[in-house]
Amino acid sequence: MNIYDVLIIGGGPAGLTAAIYTSRAKFKTLILEKMIVGGQVTTTHEVENYPGFAEPINGFLLMDNFQRQAKRLGTEIITGVEVKSISMSQDIFEINSNKDTFYSRALIIASGARYKKLGIKGESQYIGRGVSYCATCDGAFFRNMEVAVIGGGNSALEEAIFLTKFVSKVYIIHRRGEFRADKIVQERVSQNSKIELLLNSVPLEIKGGNVVEKIVIQNKISGDMRDINVSGVFVFIGLDPNTEFIDPSFIESKDGYLIVDSECKTNRNGCFAAGDAVHKSLRQIATAVGDGAVAANSVKNYLEKLGI
Ligand SMILES: Cc1cc2nc3c(=O)[nH]c(=O)nc-3n(C[C@H](O)[C@H](O)[C@H](O)COP(=O)(O)OP(=O)(O)OC[C@H]3O[C@@H](n4cnc5c(N)ncnc54)[C@H](O)[C@@H]3O)c2cc1C
């Protein structure tokens, strides 16, 4: 049986940081990643608030650096492996995936989060035909067209600004009368002549033929409904944790987010969690990286106690 010292589920900023630390401490480290390495950051064109870069850096390039650093230090990374369940027997974790079963002495869950869906009529039907959750990936398909962005946080407003590089107009549809986004981002939105705000409004339905043609919205104050003609609908309304593969009786969670202490320890001995999958107040690259380092240090203490 090939037993890793530490197995990390998820190759985003949290998982890669943890791997950099555990590999550098010479622990045999494996990352399992179901998609491409880099996590959510790879879907954003520009990261402006991650310290150490005086100029904005492309999300994909940033994560490529994380990955190359981890590999240089000895981390093994396997992509295309989706973890399906975890269990433990005699201090060894058994990690079952869509491919093989893996074994490790310590486990770090860094499986992050994913975009929430609107759950309205037409949304699923038009995914890939006008409905998108990634402006970086799909923005260029909407050159000189009009699109809607749904949401009011940093991601929604930043992605709306990015979309104005391609499209002729962006409607930002937000259910509240004010945004949650940082003031600096709000200022940029208000200075952008291609952006029109539709506040206190909720989307009801996405309509079209073969592709998206309009979105139906309702003003929450007046109750008025109206159709907005758009070719694209970009949804940025928050996140759901990627923790479905974890039995809640095995690791404690709240609303799906894993509960950890200040050392990133879960309630299960030898199992640690880091990043967006954790129950916490700020989900950003900087906090994911911080968690990853703390979790790795806790792994080190745990393995040393086991005499490894
Ligand atoms: C559009 C967008 C823009 C953003 N912009 C910024 C920004 O400018 N600045 C900033 O600080 N933050 C930004 N964020 C937030 C930031 O990306 C996240 O906080 C950060 O990526 C969290 O890192 P993580 O490693 O915890 O999780 P993730 O990045 O979500 O990575 C988790 C990884 O785990 C993998 N995974 C999940 N389940 C499994 C499984 N069962 N088996 C195997 N692998 C699995 C996923 O495929 C993923 O690669 C942005 C997010 C988005 C969506």
Ligand as a Chemical Component Dictionary entry (heavy atoms), coordinates in Angstrom:
data_LIG
# 
_chem_comp.id                   LIG 
_chem_comp.type                 NON-POLYMER 
_chem_comp.pdbx_formal_charge   0 
_chem_comp.three_letter_code    LIG 
# 
loop_
_chem_comp_atom.comp_id 
_chem_comp_atom.atom_id 
_chem_comp_atom.alt_atom_id 
_chem_comp_atom.type_symbol 
_chem_comp_atom.charge 
_chem_comp_atom.model_Cartn_x 
_chem_comp_atom.model_Cartn_y 
_chem_comp_atom.model_Cartn_z 
_chem_comp_atom.pdbx_ordinal 
LIG C1  C1  C 0 -14.447 35.198 -10.779 1  
LIG C2  C2  C 0 -13.669 35.227 -9.497  2  
LIG C3  C3  C 0 -12.779 36.276 -9.244  3  
LIG C4  C4  C 0 -12.040 36.286 -8.055  4  
LIG N1  N1  N 0 -11.165 37.326 -7.862  5  
LIG C5  C5  C 0 -10.421 37.361 -6.727  6  
LIG C6  C6  C 0 -9.459  38.399 -6.513  7  
LIG O1  O1  O 0 -9.279  39.300 -7.357  8  
LIG N2  N2  N 0 -8.750  38.372 -5.356  9  
LIG C7  C7  C 0 -8.909  37.412 -4.405  10 
LIG O2  O2  O 0 -8.208  37.441 -3.395  11 
LIG N3  N3  N 0 -9.809  36.422 -4.581  12 
LIG C8  C8  C 0 -10.567 36.360 -5.708  13 
LIG N4  N4  N 0 -11.493 35.378 -5.888  14 
LIG C9  C9  C 0 -11.687 34.387 -4.793  15 
LIG C10 C10 C 0 -10.579 33.346 -4.811  16 
LIG O3  O3  O 0 -10.494 32.814 -6.118  17 
LIG C11 C11 C 0 -10.864 32.253 -3.796  18 
LIG O4  O4  O 0 -11.018 32.805 -2.516  19 
LIG C12 C12 C 0 -9.736  31.224 -3.772  20 
LIG O5  O5  O 0 -9.552  30.658 -5.042  21 
LIG C13 C13 C 0 -10.017 30.110 -2.753  22 
LIG O6  O6  O 0 -8.997  29.165 -2.856  23 
LIG P1  P1  P 0 -9.206  27.643 -2.423  24 
LIG O7  O7  O 0 -7.910  26.963 -2.709  25 
LIG O8  O8  O 0 -9.771  27.570 -1.079  26 
LIG O9  O9  O 0 -10.366 27.080 -3.367  27 
LIG P2  P2  P 0 -10.551 26.986 -4.939  28 
LIG O10 O10 O 0 -9.853  28.065 -5.646  29 
LIG O11 O11 O 0 -12.035 26.855 -5.103  30 
LIG O12 O12 O 0 -9.849  25.604 -5.310  31 
LIG C14 C14 C 0 -10.381 24.380 -4.901  32 
LIG C15 C15 C 0 -9.971  23.300 -5.871  33 
LIG O13 O13 O 0 -10.451 22.033 -5.404  34 
LIG C16 C16 C 0 -10.907 21.261 -6.507  35 
LIG N5  N5  N 0 -11.886 20.285 -6.018  36 
LIG C17 C17 C 0 -13.125 20.530 -5.523  37 
LIG N6  N6  N 0 -13.743 19.384 -5.167  38 
LIG C18 C18 C 0 -12.865 18.381 -5.447  39 
LIG C19 C19 C 0 -12.933 16.965 -5.313  40 
LIG N7  N7  N 0 -14.020 16.348 -4.811  41 
LIG N8  N8  N 0 -11.874 16.231 -5.708  42 
LIG C20 C20 C 0 -10.756 16.835 -6.218  43 
LIG N9  N9  N 0 -10.648 18.183 -6.372  44 
LIG C21 C21 C 0 -11.687 18.949 -5.991  45 
LIG C22 C22 C 0 -11.522 22.314 -7.426  46 
LIG O14 O14 O 0 -11.584 21.818 -8.772  47 
LIG C23 C23 C 0 -10.559 23.479 -7.271  48 
LIG O15 O15 O 0 -9.517  23.454 -8.226  49 
LIG C24 C24 C 0 -12.214 35.286 -7.079  50 
LIG C25 C25 C 0 -13.112 34.242 -7.330  51 
LIG C26 C26 C 0 -13.824 34.204 -8.524  52 
LIG C27 C27 C 0 -14.769 33.057 -8.791  53 
# 
loop_
_chem_comp_bond.comp_id 
_chem_comp_bond.atom_id_1 
_chem_comp_bond.atom_id_2 
_chem_comp_bond.value_order 
_chem_comp_bond.pdbx_ordinal 
LIG C1  C2  SING 1  
LIG C2  C3  SING 2  
LIG C2  C26 DOUB 3  
LIG C3  C4  DOUB 4  
LIG C4  N1  SING 5  
LIG C4  C24 SING 6  
LIG N1  C5  DOUB 7  
LIG C5  C6  SING 8  
LIG C5  C8  SING 9  
LIG C6  O1  DOUB 10 
LIG C6  N2  SING 11 
LIG N2  C7  SING 12 
LIG C7  O2  DOUB 13 
LIG C7  N3  SING 14 
LIG N3  C8  DOUB 15 
LIG C8  N4  SING 16 
LIG N4  C9  SING 17 
LIG N4  C24 SING 18 
LIG C9  C10 SING 19 
LIG C10 O3  SING 20 
LIG C10 C11 SING 21 
LIG C11 O4  SING 22 
LIG C11 C12 SING 23 
LIG C12 O5  SING 24 
LIG C12 C13 SING 25 
LIG C13 O6  SING 26 
LIG O6  P1  SING 27 
LIG P1  O7  DOUB 28 
LIG P1  O8  SING 29 
LIG P1  O9  SING 30 
LIG O9  P2  SING 31 
LIG P2  O10 DOUB 32 
LIG P2  O11 SING 33 
LIG P2  O12 SING 34 
LIG O12 C14 SING 35 
LIG C14 C15 SING 36 
LIG C15 O13 SING 37 
LIG C15 C23 SING 38 
LIG O13 C16 SING 39 
LIG C16 N5  SING 40 
LIG C16 C22 SING 41 
LIG N5  C17 SING 42 
LIG N5  C21 SING 43 
LIG C17 N6  DOUB 44 
LIG N6  C18 SING 45 
LIG C18 C19 SING 46 
LIG C18 C21 DOUB 47 
LIG C19 N7  SING 48 
LIG C19 N8  DOUB 49 
LIG N8  C20 SING 50 
LIG C20 N9  DOUB 51 
LIG N9  C21 SING 52 
LIG C22 O14 SING 53 
LIG C22 C23 SING 54 
LIG C23 O15 SING 55 
LIG C24 C25 DOUB 56 
LIG C25 C26 SING 57 
LIG C26 C27 SING 58 
# 
